[in-house]
Amino acid sequence: MEIYESYSGTSMIFVWFIISMLYLWTTEKDNDIKLLFCHLMCIMGVLFFFPPFAYTAIHVFLDNQTYYRFIWLMPIGLIVSYVAVKLVFGVASPKYRRVLAISIIIGMMVSGNFIYSNNSVTMAKNEYKLPVDVVSAADIMHVDGMEVKAVVPAEMLQFIRQYDASIMLAYGRDALVEGWSGNPLYDAMESVPVRSWQISDTARQQLVDYIVLRTGTPIAGSRPLSSYEYSYLTSTGIYDIYIFDRAVFAEEKKEQYKNNKSDSYTENWIDTSKDS
């Protein structure tokens, strides 16, 4: 039930769906449509809530984070739309037909949620509809004619390869889904403070060319990050970018950005070598 509630949210689409199903069940004369839109949907609904089927699906070919996708197989929007059109064209008077159509549209609108009131939705800040600092970081890391590999903070994962597909990531959006992340580099990146040896050693093992940290991220360890072959390159404003010293393009990039280093940059290093 919890998975169903996570899928349906606060929208009334499922209420419209149930009403549409009941309407079709009692009025539909076309047996093919009734089989597809009524009988098959009932079978799928029973399977979704049937404990043995749910247990098998979650533990064999899905998981509790993706089981709700089973509902995607149900053409809910299509069925609701079909019934709405059927109702509208079932009215003989053009005047009342228009009134009913407008009423149905308004009813569906007010029964949902305004998408821009969701905290996860942010207004586009540029023509690419991507955060400006993500675009800036991608431009800095780009190397003509070759792919590079980077590790970035979690909030950049969904955007950076939309802008530049030549930037490979050590882990993708799946790292944000509970139960899917198994990459030690993600855990190292999101820890506070970041451990200089841990993050650099794991990044080298995964052939990472760039490490992107949030500006001001505390870095703890017996030595600063720069002593582990990841040198500070430049900043975008809210992100500090480090480059692997042995990358084939490292010297060229360092030369390119040697005059663009942030005057306010200081590696927020916490020396732990003297800790007992």
N, C-alpha and C positions, 0 to 999 in steps of 0.2 A: 504494500500500500504506500509505503514511503517513496518508492521509486515512481509510482504513478503520480503522486502529489508533486514530486520534483519535476516531472515532465509537464503536467497540466498547469502548474502554477496557480495563479488566481484568475485566469481567463475562464470564460464560460463556453469555450468552444466545445467542450465535451457535453455540456448541457444541450447545446444546439444539435450536436451529433446524435444524442439519444433521442431527442424530439424528432429529428429527421428519420432516424431508423424506425421509430414507432409509426410515423406517418407513412413511410414506404411499406411497412409490413401490412398495414391495413388498407392501403389504397392502390398500391402498384399492381398493374395488370400484366406487365411484361415479366414473364417468369425468369428470363435470363438476368435482367437487372435485379430482380428480387433475390435471385440466388447469389449474385455477386455482392450486392450492397447490403443484404440483410443476413442471409444464412451464413455466408462466409465470414462476415464481420462478427457475428455472434460466436462462431467457432473460435476465431482468433482472440476475442475478448475472454472467453472461458479459459483458453490455453494460457493467456497472459497471467491470470490470477490463480491458475491451477498449481498448487504447491509442487507436485512432482515434476511438472514441466519446467516451472521457474527454477527449481533447484538444479535440474539437469542443464538448462540453458546457461545459468550463471556460472556453474562449475566446469562446464565442458567447452562451450564455444563462445561464451560471452563472459561478462563479469558484472558485479553489482553497480558498476559505474556506467555500463553501456546497455544493460538489459532493457532500458526504456526504449531503445531503438527498435525493438520489436514492434512497437506501436507505429513506427514509420511505415510499416507495411500496410497499414490501414488507411485508405484514401479518405481521411476525415473531411478535409476541405472540399474534395470533389463531391462527396455525398451531400454535405450541407449546401453547397452551391447548386447541385442538381435539384434538390428539394425546393430551394428558394426560387429558382427559375420555373419549376413546375407549378408552384403556387401562384407566381405572378402571371404566367400565361394561362392559368386556369380561371382568371377573372375576365369576364366578357367585356366590361366597360374599360376603354383606354384610360379614362380619367382615374378610376379606382385602381387600375393596374399600376399607373405611375405612383399613386399614393402608397400602395402596398410595397412597391420596389424601394422607394425612398425610406419607408418605415423599417424594412428589413435591413437595409444598409446601415441606417442610424443605430438600430438595435445591436447589430454586430459590432459596430464601432465602440459604443458605450459599454459593451460587455467585456471588452478587452482592456489592455493597459496601453497608455501612451508610451511608445518605445523610447522617446527621448527623456522620459522621467527615470529611466533605469540608470543606476549609478555606473554600470559597466559601459554605457554609451557615452562617448566624448565627441564633441563637434570636431570636424576636420580642421586642421590648423594650416594646411597647405594644399596645393593642387594635387598632391599624391594621396591626400587623405591619410597621411601618416604623421606621427609626432615629429616635429622639426629636428629634435636631437637624434632621433633614430636615423633620419636622412643624413644628417651631418656626420654621424659615426660611420655610416655605410660609405659615404663619399671618401672619408679618410682611409678606410680599410681597403677600398677597391684597388685592385691591381689589374691594369689592362692586359687582356689575353691570358689570364690564368685564374684559377680558383684559389681562394684563401679559406682558412678555417678559423672560426672565432668562437669564443665562449662569452656570453653576454648575460646581463641581469634578466630576471624572469619577465619583466614587463616589456622587454624588447623582442621576445621570441616570436610573437605573432605578427610582427611587422617587418623585420629587417629583410627577409628573403622575398617579400612582396616587392620591395624596392630594388634589390640587387640579388639576383639568383646565383651570382658567382661567389657569394659569401656563404660557405658551408658552416653549419653549426654543430658543435659537439653534442648537443641534445636539442630536441625540438619542443613543440607545444605539448607533446605528451608528458613532458616532465612536470607540467602544471597539474596533471590529473592524478589524484590520489590513487596510489596502487600501481601506477604505470611507470613512475620514475625509478630507475635502478642505476642511474649514472652517478658515480661518486663525485664527479666534477660539479654536478648541479648542487649537491649537498654542500660541497666546499664553497661554492660561489654564494650560496644563500646563508651561510653561517655568519654569525656576528660574534667576535671579529673574524675576518678571513684569515686563514693560516697561510703564511707566505710559502712555506715549504710544501704543504699539502696541495695547494692550488697549482703551484708551478710544476711540481712533479707529476701530478695527474694530467695537467695540460700538455706537458711534453710527451707523456705516454700516448695521448690521443692526437698528437701531431697538430696542436693548436698554434696558430700564428699570432693571434691577437687575444688578449684578455681585456675585457671592458668591465670596469668597476664603477659603481656609483661614486661620484665625487664625495670625498670625505669618509669613505668606507674605512674603518679601522683595520689595519693589517698587523697581525701578531706573528711573532716568530723570533728565532735567534738572529736572523738576518733579514734585511728588507727584501721586497720582491725583486728589486733591480739586481740583486746579487745572485738570483737564480735564473739569469739569462732572459728575463722579461723586463725590458727597459721602458720607462715612461716615454711615450711618443708625443701626445698632445691631449687636449681636453675639448669637449664640445660645449661645455657649460655645466652640464649635470652628469657627465660621464668622463672618466679618465681612461685613456686607451694605452695599453702596454703592448709592445711588439717583441716577438721572439728574436733574440739577437742573431740566431743562426738561420733565420728565414732568408731565402735567396734574394729577397727584395728589401731586407731590413736596412741596409746602408743607404739605399736610394730613398726610402721613406724617411729615415732619420735626417738626411740632408734636406729633404723637401720641407720638413716641419721643424727644423732646428730653430727657426726664428718665430715660430708660432706657438711655442710653449707658453702655457698660462703663467703669468707672473705670480699668481697667488697659489700655484700648485706646490704642495708639500706632501710627500708620502706619509700618510698617517700611520706610521709604524710604531708598534708597541713592542719593545725589546723584552722578550721572555727568557733570554739566556740566563738571567740571574735569578729566575724564579726557583724556589726550592721545591 
